[in-house]
Amino acid sequence: MLIELSRGVTIHPGTFTAVIAPEKKILSALNSNPDLQRFLFLYVSGNYSRILSGISRTSVNFEVRRPFTADQLLNVIHESGHTIVFVEHDPTLFDGAERLLDPVASALRQAGREALVILWTPVSERSFAALARQADRIIEIIPEDPAPDGHGFHARGSCREGSGAPGAQRTLEVS
C-alpha cells in the first residue's frame, strides 16, 4: 500500500510523514487510490476540516475522529490501531497547550512504526513545524503557475522534467 502524492513522490507504510500540500493535491492523492479502501483508515481532524467533505468515503473501514483539544488528540493517536492514520493539522488544538507538542509528535512517530501516518497541512506554521521535527520525512508540494500539461504542482526538492535549464530570464531596462 502506497500513497502517491505526485509523480515519483510516495508515502510508504511504517513511516510518519509530514506533508505540506494544497487541498486539491491531497484530495486527489486520497481519492485516486482505490487500495486505500481495503485498509483500516483513521481520519483525524480538530475543530474544523478543510477536506473531509471532499474525501470519497465508501469504505466501512473509514473512521473519523474529531479531537477538540491536544490531550484528546494524543489519546486518539495512542488508541489507534489503524493501518493508515491521516491527521489534518489544526493549530488551534495547541493554543495554550504547547507543552503537548513533543508528546503528540512522539506519539505520531511511534504510530508510524506500525502504520502509515500522515500529518497534513496546506500551509506550515509554528505548531506544525514542531510536530514535523520528529517525522521520518517532510514533503512539501507547492503550487506553481499552471503548466502546459495541466498539472501545476511539483514537490520541493524533486527534479522537473525537461532539460533542467531555468527558463529565460528578463532584465528590466532603465530608459
C-alpha positions as CSV (number, residue, x, y, z in Angstrom):
1,M,0.0,0.0,0.0
2,L,1.4,3.3,-1.1
3,I,0.0,6.8,-1.4
4,E,1.3,8.7,-4.4
5,L,1.2,12.5,-3.8
6,S,2.9,13.5,-7.0
7,R,4.7,11.6,-9.7
8,G,7.6,9.9,-8.0
9,V,6.6,11.2,-4.5
10,T,5.1,8.3,-2.5
11,I,4.4,7.6,1.1
12,H,5.2,4.2,2.5
13,P,3.8,2.2,5.4
14,G,5.9,2.2,8.6
15,T,6.6,5.9,8.4
16,F,5.5,9.1,9.9
17,T,5.4,11.7,7.1
18,A,4.6,15.4,7.4
19,V,3.0,16.8,4.3
20,I,2.5,20.4,3.3
21,A,0.3,20.4,0.2
22,P,-2.6,22.2,-1.4
23,E,-6.1,20.8,-0.5
24,K,-6.7,19.7,-4.1
25,K,-3.5,17.8,-4.3
26,I,-4.0,15.9,-1.1
27,L,-7.7,15.1,-2.0
28,S,-6.5,13.8,-5.4
29,A,-3.9,11.6,-3.7
30,L,-6.5,10.1,-1.3
31,N,-9.4,9.8,-3.7
32,S,-7.4,8.3,-6.7
33,N,-6.1,5.3,-4.7
34,P,-8.8,2.6,-4.6
35,D,-6.4,0.4,-2.5
36,L,-6.9,2.7,0.5
37,Q,-10.5,1.4,0.8
38,R,-9.1,-2.1,1.8
39,F,-7.3,-0.9,4.9
40,L,-8.4,0.5,8.2
41,F,-8.2,4.3,7.7
42,L,-8.4,6.8,10.5
43,Y,-9.0,10.4,9.6
44,V,-8.3,12.8,12.4
45,S,-9.2,16.5,12.3
46,G,-9.7,19.0,15.0
47,N,-12.2,21.8,15.4
48,Y,-12.8,22.0,11.6
49,S,-11.8,20.2,8.5
50,R,-10.8,21.7,5.1
51,I,-11.0,18.5,3.2
52,L,-13.2,15.8,4.9
53,S,-16.3,16.6,2.9
54,G,-14.2,16.0,-0.3
55,I,-12.9,12.6,0.6
56,S,-14.7,9.6,-1.0
57,R,-15.8,7.6,2.0
58,T,-17.5,4.5,0.6
59,S,-15.5,2.0,2.7
60,V,-16.7,0.7,6.0
61,N,-13.0,0.8,7.0
62,F,-13.0,4.6,7.1
63,E,-13.3,6.1,10.6
64,V,-13.4,9.8,11.6
65,R,-12.3,11.1,15.0
66,R,-12.6,14.8,15.9
67,P,-10.5,15.7,19.0
68,F,-11.1,19.2,20.2
69,T,-8.0,19.5,22.5
70,A,-4.4,18.5,22.2
71,D,-5.0,16.0,25.1
72,Q,-7.8,14.3,23.1
73,L,-5.6,14.2,20.0
74,L,-2.9,12.5,22.0
75,N,-5.4,9.9,23.2
76,V,-6.7,9.3,19.7
77,I,-3.2,8.6,18.4
78,H,-2.4,6.3,21.3
79,E,-5.7,4.3,20.8
80,S,-5.3,4.0,17.1
81,G,-4.9,0.5,15.7
82,H,-5.4,1.5,12.0
83,T,-3.3,0.8,9.0
84,I,-3.5,4.4,7.8
85,V,-3.7,7.4,10.2
86,F,-4.3,10.7,8.4
87,V,-4.1,13.8,10.7
88,E,-5.3,17.1,9.4
89,H,-3.3,19.5,11.4
90,D,-5.4,22.0,13.4
91,P,-3.1,24.6,15.1
92,T,-6.0,25.7,17.4
93,L,-5.6,22.4,19.4
94,F,-2.3,23.7,20.7
95,D,-3.4,27.1,21.8
96,G,-2.4,27.2,25.5
97,A,-1.2,23.5,25.2
98,E,2.2,24.0,23.7
99,R,3.6,21.5,26.3
100,L,1.9,18.7,24.3
101,L,3.6,19.4,21.0
102,D,6.5,17.0,21.9
103,P,4.3,14.2,23.3
104,V,2.0,14.4,20.2
105,A,4.9,14.3,17.8
106,S,6.4,11.3,19.7
107,A,3.0,9.6,19.5
108,L,2.8,10.2,15.8
109,R,6.3,8.9,15.3
110,Q,5.5,5.8,17.4
111,A,2.3,5.1,15.5
112,G,4.3,5.4,12.3
113,R,6.3,2.3,13.2
114,E,3.2,0.2,12.8
115,A,1.2,2.2,10.3
116,L,1.3,4.8,7.5
117,V,1.0,8.1,9.4
118,I,0.4,11.4,7.6
119,L,0.3,14.8,9.3
120,W,-1.1,17.2,6.7
121,T,-1.5,20.9,6.4
122,P,-1.9,23.2,3.5
123,V,0.4,25.9,5.0
124,S,3.1,25.3,7.6
125,E,3.1,27.3,10.8
126,R,4.9,27.0,14.2
127,S,3.0,24.1,15.7
128,F,3.1,22.1,12.5
129,A,6.8,22.6,12.3
130,A,7.3,21.5,15.9
131,L,5.4,18.3,15.2
132,A,7.1,17.7,11.9
133,R,10.6,17.7,13.5
134,Q,10.0,14.1,14.6
135,A,8.7,13.0,11.2
136,D,10.6,10.4,9.1
137,R,10.0,12.6,6.1
138,I,8.7,16.1,5.3
139,I,7.2,16.6,1.9
140,E,6.2,20.0,0.6
141,I,4.2,20.3,-2.6
142,I,4.0,23.8,-3.7
143,P,1.6,25.1,-6.4
144,E,3.2,26.7,-9.5
145,D,1.6,28.6,-12.3
146,P,-0.4,26.0,-14.3
147,A,2.0,24.2,-16.6
148,P,1.1,23.4,-20.2
149,D,0.4,19.8,-19.2
150,G,-2.1,21.0,-16.7
151,H,-0.5,19.5,-13.5
152,G,0.6,22.8,-11.9
153,F,2.3,21.2,-8.9
154,H,5.7,20.0,-8.1
155,A,7.4,18.6,-5.0
156,R,10.0,20.7,-3.4
157,G,13.4,19.1,-4.0
158,S,12.3,17.0,-6.8
159,C,13.6,17.4,-10.4
160,R,11.5,18.9,-13.0
161,E,11.1,17.3,-16.4
162,G,12.9,18.7,-19.4
163,S,16.4,19.9,-19.8
164,G,16.6,21.2,-16.3
165,A,17.8,24.6,-17.5
166,P,15.9,27.5,-16.0
167,G,13.5,29.5,-18.1
168,A,14.6,32.6,-19.9
169,Q,15.4,35.5,-17.6
170,R,14.2,39.0,-18.3
171,T,16.1,42.1,-17.3
172,L,14.5,45.4,-16.5
173,E,15.8,48.2,-18.7
174,V,16.1,51.7,-17.5
175,S,15.3,54.4,-20.0
